[in-house]
Structures are given as structure tokens and as C-alpha cells.
Amino acid sequence: MTRKAVSLLLILLTLVCLSGCWSRREMSELAIVMGAGVDRTPDNRIRLTLQLARPGAFGGGAETGAGTAERQNITWVLSETGDTIFEAERNLALKISRRIYWAHDIILVLGEEAAKAGVRDYIDFFMRDPLPRETTWVLVTRGEAKKLLESHSELEKTSAQSIGFLARNKAGFSVMLKDFAMALASRGTNPALPGVELQKLGEPQGSGMEDKKQHEEVVITGTGVFKDEYLVGWLDTSETRGLLWLRGEINKGIITVPSPGQPDKLISINVARAKTRVEPEYDGENISFNVTMTFEGELLEQQSSEELTTPDKVEEIETAAAGDVFRKCSATLEKAQGEYGVDIFKFGEAFHRKYKKDWKELKYQWNDAFAKAQVNISVEAHLRRTGLLSKPASVKK
């Protein structure tokens, strides 16, 4: 066979293997989901709410003359019910002229009643369907998820984008869909989700805005605590900080303590880096955990007029900062062990890694074993810097 014939045959074989555009999706044919919400109706059906992007509103045509913005609907929010998530989605498809497209979904919000009824069935759809991303942020709200998706943001184009940025910035406890699904499948921990609510924020500004109502924005207000797949309670923002410390997920934060020589004045310390180590102990009968936390911080605000850079003052500040972290962690631990009886700190996973044989017997009643476990908390703080100033600002000499 000549070289020309071989080359032609290879080209023909390559053309056969090309996939072409059989699976193409035109933007003009898609209803892009920005956010999704799941609620339970009074008759125990699933209500799926979708926040859909209006393509024309994202095209940059919202500005009118002299730079004034004309308010228009950026999204379209609609709901439908069904016995399953997929059935509710199919019922929604009967009302939407375009194909529902999940690949750009930013958030999944679970309503309180839906979360109390058990979330495993809902999560199955979003993990099984190939279009929703595993990096979708999952949250739970007091009340209905529908109301959150019907709100709008003053800073972002949609409330879904606003909530997504809050989660991504780690303003509180943040959970992706893949991590939530793993927690549901694990016997060594129980799931937890950031809690969000609508709150009135800010005041209408500018001419002609005097009669406008105060805007309601979605804010993070704590954490929803789950026992297996069921929502059983809540942690406030302070207890959520304790949760993050105990899980070793504290990325940034502020610690405010009294100034050593002037207790009526406060100082604020920025947490620069932190590390948490959990060491389980088991003698065949009693379980205990030694939790050691170390962190470095820098002084970012001082209300007092005293000099804080001397070694003794630095030591006092470090002791006070460590005490603040210890109290937050202790309060969170007491609530999880005593009131809810659940391990949301991944202590079970640490126990499993060290005591693999004993875990086989304990994993089926781990929550009960954890509720009786003794947890010893140790916190060590190090103040490394005092910002740009070594002495209080604007203090007369």
C-alpha cells in the first residue's frame, strides 16, 4: 500500500472518531439555574424552587442615561411540587419555555421543615444527576427556602450570587455538596450546614428613596446541626466559631479581649494562622479526646492607652485570647454532647484512624459513645505582631 493510501486511510479513520456537535447546548435554549431551594408543604410534598437567570438582564443593558440604573428583574423565581425532586423539576419544565440547566447552580438551600424530615432523598438527586456541580454550596434556613430565593441583593446581581460569595469567603461555616454527601455517608461524624436568614439591613439612600422599605438581605446567622439526616438544632455565631476551632477549619477571625491594665477597654486580635490536633484515647471502656489548638495572631485595634509590647503584657494578652477560644469551644462542645448528642467535630474519624478494630463495634452507636466521652481542650496563643504601630495611636506624651 502506498504512503498516500495509508495517509488517506488514517485521515478517514480520524474523521470517523470525531464526535461532532451532537450534544451541543445553545444558550438561547437554556434556563440557567442560579439557586435552588427545597421545602416541605403542609401535605408532605416536596416543593422545589428555582432562581433562574434572565439572560437579557445580564447583557449590560440595565444602564440608562447619565449613569442611572433602571431597576429590573434580574431573575425569575418559580416553584412546583412533587413527590420527588425530579418529579417537581419535571412539573416545572411544563411551565418553562427553555430546558432547565443545572451546571451553573451556585447554592442549594434547604428549608427548616424539609431538613427536619430528612435530607438524604433530596441530596440523592443532586449527586446522581450529572449536571449539578458537587461544588454547589449547601445551606439551611429557619423557615422557607423559597423566601430566600425570592429576595435580591444590593451588591450582587442575584441573591444566589450573594450567598455564594458569603460561603466562598468563609464568613462562617461553609459546606459544599460533595462534603455534605460524604458527611451523610460517614458514621464518624454528623453533618452540619451554615444557617442563613433574611434580615433587614441598611437604610434606603438618595433622592426619592425616603418612602422605600428597609431592604432584607440574606445573612449567615449560625449553623444547623444534624443527627444523621435530620436537622435537630442550631448553633449561634459564637458557637459556630467554637465548631470551626474544634474541626480545625478556622481560616480567619477576630478575638476581642479586655486590655490587661485597663479591663474597661478592649483590644482586637486578628487570627493569622491556626492548627488543631485531636488525639483520641481508649482503654477498652472509656473514651477521651485531647484537643490541642495553637494559633498566631496580630493586634489590629487597641482602645486602651497602655503600652502592650512589653513581654508581660504580651503574655497576658495571649492568655486572655486563649481563654476566649477555650470558652467558645467548651460552649459548643457542651451543646453538641449534652443537648443534641451528636458528633459534628469529626472526632469519630480520628478515633477510627487510631482504633480500627474497636471502631467496628463502636461505629453503630458512635453518637452515644461520643456523648459520654471526656474532651480535654488545650489552647496556646502567640501574639506575633502589633500592626503598623508599636504604641497606642494619638496618645499625648
C-alpha positions in Angstrom: 0.0 0.0 0.0 1.4 3.4 -1.0 2.2 6.1 1.5 -0.6 8.2 0.1 -3.2 5.5 0.6 -2.1 4.9 4.2 -2.3 8.7 4.9 -5.8 8.8 3.4 -6.9 5.8 5.4 -5.7 7.4 8.7 -7.5 10.6 7.9 -10.7 8.7 7.2 -10.4 6.8 10.5 -9.8 10.1 12.4 -12.9 11.6 10.9 -15.0 8.6 12.0 -13.8 9.1 15.6 -14.7 12.7 15.8 -17.7 13.3 18.0 -19.1 16.4 16.3 -21.6 18.7 17.9 -24.4 16.1 18.7 -24.5 17.2 22.4 -24.3 21.0 21.9 -26.5 23.3 24.1 -27.3 26.7 22.7 -27.6 29.5 25.3 -30.8 30.6 23.8 -32.4 27.2 24.6 -31.3 27.0 28.3 -33.0 28.2 31.6 -29.9 28.6 33.7 -30.4 27.8 37.4 -28.6 30.2 39.8 -30.1 28.8 43.0 -32.4 26.0 44.2 -34.5 25.6 47.3 -36.2 22.6 48.8 -39.2 22.9 51.2 -41.9 20.6 52.6 -45.5 21.5 52.0 -48.2 21.0 54.7 -49.5 17.9 52.7 -45.9 16.5 53.0 -45.0 17.0 49.4 -41.6 18.4 48.1 -41.6 21.9 46.8 -38.7 22.8 44.5 -38.0 26.5 44.0 -35.6 27.6 41.2 -34.0 31.0 40.8 -33.4 31.3 37.0 -31.3 33.9 35.3 -32.9 36.2 32.8 -30.3 36.4 30.0 -31.4 39.9 28.8 -30.8 41.4 32.3 -27.2 40.2 32.3 -26.4 41.7 29.0 -25.3 45.1 30.3 -28.4 46.9 29.2 -29.6 47.9 32.6 -27.9 51.4 32.5 -29.8 54.4 31.2 -28.7 58.0 30.5 -26.5 59.8 32.9 -25.4 56.6 34.5 -28.6 56.0 36.5 -29.5 52.3 36.8 -33.0 51.3 35.9 -34.2 48.5 38.3 -35.4 45.4 36.5 -35.9 41.8 37.4 -32.6 40.0 37.0 -34.0 36.6 37.9 -37.2 34.7 37.6 -38.2 32.6 40.7 -40.8 29.9 40.4 -41.9 26.8 42.4 -43.6 23.5 41.8 -44.4 20.5 44.0 -43.9 16.7 43.5 -43.4 13.5 45.4 -39.7 13.6 44.4 -37.2 16.3 43.4 -37.2 15.0 39.9 -41.0 15.0 39.6 -41.1 18.6 40.9 -38.5 19.5 38.3 -40.5 17.9 35.5 -43.6 19.8 36.7 -41.5 23.0 36.5 -40.4 22.0 32.9 -44.1 22.3 31.8 -44.0 26.0 32.7 -40.6 27.0 31.4 -40.0 27.5 27.7 -36.4 26.5 27.9 -34.5 23.5 29.1 -33.6 23.6 32.9 -29.8 23.7 33.1 -28.2 22.9 36.4 -24.5 23.3 35.6 -24.3 26.9 36.9 -26.2 26.4 40.1 -24.5 28.2 42.9 -26.5 27.3 46.0 -28.9 24.7 47.4 -31.0 26.0 50.3 -32.9 23.5 52.5 -36.0 24.8 54.3 -36.3 24.0 58.0 -39.2 21.6 57.7 -37.6 19.8 54.8 -34.4 19.4 56.8 -36.2 18.1 59.9 -38.0 15.5 57.7 -34.6 14.1 56.5 -32.4 15.3 53.6 -30.9 12.1 52.2 -33.6 11.8 49.5 -33.0 15.4 48.3 -29.2 15.0 48.2 -29.5 11.8 46.2 -31.0 13.7 43.2 -28.3 16.4 43.2 -25.5 13.8 43.5 -27.0 11.4 40.9 -27.9 13.8 38.2 -24.7 14.6 36.1 -25.4 18.3 35.7 -25.5 19.8 39.2 -21.9 20.5 40.4 -20.5 18.9 43.5 -19.1 22.3 44.4 -22.6 23.8 44.9 -22.8 25.5 48.4 -25.5 23.8 50.6 -27.2 25.8 53.4 -30.2 25.5 55.7 -32.6 28.3 56.7 -35.1 28.8 59.5 -38.4 29.0 57.6 -38.8 28.5 53.9 -36.0 28.3 51.3 -38.5 29.8 48.8 -38.4 33.2 50.6 -34.6 33.4 50.4 -34.5 32.8 46.7 -37.2 35.4 46.1 -35.0 38.1 47.8 -32.5 40.2 46.0 -29.1 41.6 46.8 -28.0 45.2 46.9 -24.4 44.4 46.0 -24.6 41.4 43.7 -26.9 40.8 40.7 -28.7 38.0 42.4 -29.3 36.7 46.0 -27.8 33.3 44.9 -24.5 35.0 43.9 -24.5 37.0 47.2 -25.0 33.8 49.3 -22.4 32.0 47.2 -19.8 34.8 47.9 -20.6 34.6 51.6 -19.9 30.9 51.6 -16.8 31.2 49.4 -15.3 33.9 51.7 -15.6 31.6 54.7 -17.5 34.2 56.6 -18.9 31.4 58.7 -19.2 27.6 58.4 -19.3 26.7 54.7 -20.1 23.3 53.1 -20.1 22.1 49.5 -22.5 19.4 48.2 -19.8 16.8 47.9 -18.7 17.3 51.5 -22.3 17.2 52.8 -22.9 14.0 51.0 -19.7 12.5 52.5 -20.8 13.5 56.0 -24.2 11.9 55.4 -22.5 8.6 54.4 -20.0 8.7 57.3 -20.5 7.0 60.7 -17.6 9.0 62.2 -19.4 12.4 62.0 -22.7 14.1 61.6 -23.5 16.8 59.0 -23.7 20.5 59.8 -24.8 23.3 57.5 -24.5 27.1 57.6 -27.7 28.7 58.8 -29.0 31.6 56.8 -31.9 34.0 57.3 -33.3 37.2 55.8 -32.6 40.3 57.9 -33.3 44.0 57.4 -30.0 45.7 56.6 -29.2 49.3 55.8 -31.4 52.3 55.0 -32.6 53.5 51.6 -30.3 56.3 50.4 -30.7 59.1 47.8 -33.3 61.4 46.5 -36.8 59.8 46.1 -35.9 56.8 48.4 -37.3 58.2 51.6 -40.5 56.1 51.4 -38.7 52.9 50.4 -38.9 50.0 52.8 -35.7 48.8 54.5 -34.1 46.1 52.4 -33.9 42.4 53.6 -30.6 40.7 52.8 -29.6 37.1 53.3 -27.1 36.8 56.2 -25.3 33.9 57.9 -26.7 33.5 61.4 -25.1 30.3 62.7 -25.1 26.6 61.9 -27.7 23.9 61.6 -26.9 20.7 63.4 -27.9 17.3 62.0 -28.3 13.9 63.6 -27.7 11.6 60.7 -30.0 13.1 58.0 -32.3 15.1 60.4 -32.0 18.7 61.5 -32.1 18.7 65.3 -31.0 22.2 66.3 -28.9 25.3 65.8 -25.6 26.9 66.9 -25.3 30.7 67.1 -22.4 32.6 65.6 -20.2 32.3 68.7 -20.8 28.6 69.0 -20.1 28.3 65.3 -16.7 29.8 65.9 -16.1 27.1 68.5 -17.2 24.5 65.9 -14.6 25.7 63.4 -11.9 25.7 66.1 -12.7 22.1 67.1 -12.8 20.9 63.5 -9.5 22.6 62.6 -11.3 24.8 60.0 -10.6 28.2 61.4 -9.2 30.2 58.5 -9.5 33.7 59.8 -11.3 35.5 62.6 -11.2 38.2 65.3 -10.7 37.7 69.0 -11.7 40.6 71.3 -10.5 40.7 74.9 -10.1 43.3 77.6 -6.9 45.3 77.7 -4.6 43.9 80.5 -4.2 47.1 82.5 -7.5 48.7 81.5 -10.2 46.0 81.6 -12.9 48.5 80.6 -11.1 49.0 77.3 -10.9 46.3 74.6 -8.3 45.1 72.1 -8.9 43.0 68.9 -6.6 40.4 67.6 -6.7 39.0 64.1 -6.1 35.2 63.8 -3.4 34.8 61.2 -3.0 31.0 61.3 -4.2 28.2 63.5 -3.9 24.5 63.9 -6.0 21.9 65.8 -4.8 18.4 66.7 -7.2 15.7 68.0 -5.7 12.7 69.8 -8.2 10.0 70.9 -7.6 7.7 73.9 -9.4 4.4 74.6 -8.8 1.8 77.3 -11.5 -0.6 76.2 -14.1 1.1 78.3 -13.7 4.9 78.5 -13.2 7.2 75.5 -11.4 10.6 75.8 -10.0 13.1 73.4 -7.1 15.5 73.9 -7.7 18.5 71.7 -4.7 20.9 71.3 -5.2 24.2 69.5 -2.4 26.7 68.7 -2.7 29.9 66.8 -0.8 33.1 65.9 -2.4 36.5 65.9 -1.7 40.1 65.4 -3.0 43.1 67.3 -5.2 45.2 64.9 -7.1 47.5 67.3 -6.4 49.0 70.7 -8.8 51.1 72.7 -6.6 51.4 75.8 -3.7 53.9 76.3 -1.3 51.4 77.8 1.9 50.0 76.3 1.2 46.5 75.1 4.5 45.4 73.6 6.3 44.5 76.8 6.8 40.8 77.4 4.5 40.6 80.5 1.7 42.4 78.6 2.0 40.2 75.6 1.8 37.1 77.8 -1.4 38.5 79.5 -2.9 39.1 76.1 -2.1 35.6 74.9 -3.6 34.1 78.0 -6.8 36.1 77.5 -7.1 35.2 73.8 -6.5 31.5 74.6 -9.2 31.7 77.3 -11.7 33.3 74.8 -11.2 30.4 72.3 -11.4 27.8 75.2 -14.8 29.2 76.3 -16.2 29.2 72.8 -15.1 25.6 72.2 -16.4 24.5 75.6 -19.8 26.0 75.0 -20.1 24.4 71.6 -19.0 21.0 72.9 -21.4 21.1 75.8 -24.3 21.8 73.4 -23.3 19.1 71.0 -22.7 16.4 73.6 -25.4 17.4 76.1 -28.3 18.9 74.2 -28.1 17.2 70.8 -25.9 14.1 71.5 -24.1 14.3 68.2 -20.5 14.4 67.0 -20.2 17.2 64.4 -16.5 17.6 65.0 -15.2 14.6 63.1 -13.9 13.1 66.3 -15.2 9.7 65.2 -13.0 9.8 62.2 -10.0 10.5 64.4 -11.0 7.6 66.6 -11.4 5.3 63.6 -7.9 6.1 62.3 -6.3 5.1 65.6 -8.5 2.3 66.8 -9.6 0.5 63.7 -10.6 -2.8 65.4 -12.6 -1.2 68.2 -14.3 1.1 65.6 -16.1 -1.9 64.1 -18.1 -2.3 67.3 -18.5 1.3 68.3 -19.4 2.9 64.9 -23.1 1.8 65.1 -23.6 3.7 68.4 -21.0 6.3 68.0 -23.2 9.3 68.9 -24.0 7.6 72.3 -20.3 6.9 72.9 -19.3 10.4 71.9 -21.9 12.0 74.3 -20.2 10.2 77.2 -16.6 10.9 76.1 -14.3 13.2 78.0 -12.8 16.0 75.9 -9.8 17.9 77.2 -9.2 21.2 75.5 -5.8 23.0 75.5 -5.3 26.3 73.7 -2.0 28.1 73.1 -1.9 31.6 71.7 1.0 33.6 70.2 0.9 37.3 69.5 3.4 37.9 66.7 2.8 41.4 65.5 1.1 44.7 66.6 0.3 46.0 63.2 1.9 49.3 61.9 2.0 50.8 65.4 4.1 49.8 68.5 2.3 52.3 70.7 -1.3 53.5 71.0 -2.3 56.0 68.3 -2.9 59.6 69.2 -1.8 59.4 72.8 -0.2 62.5 74.2 3.3 62.1 75.6 
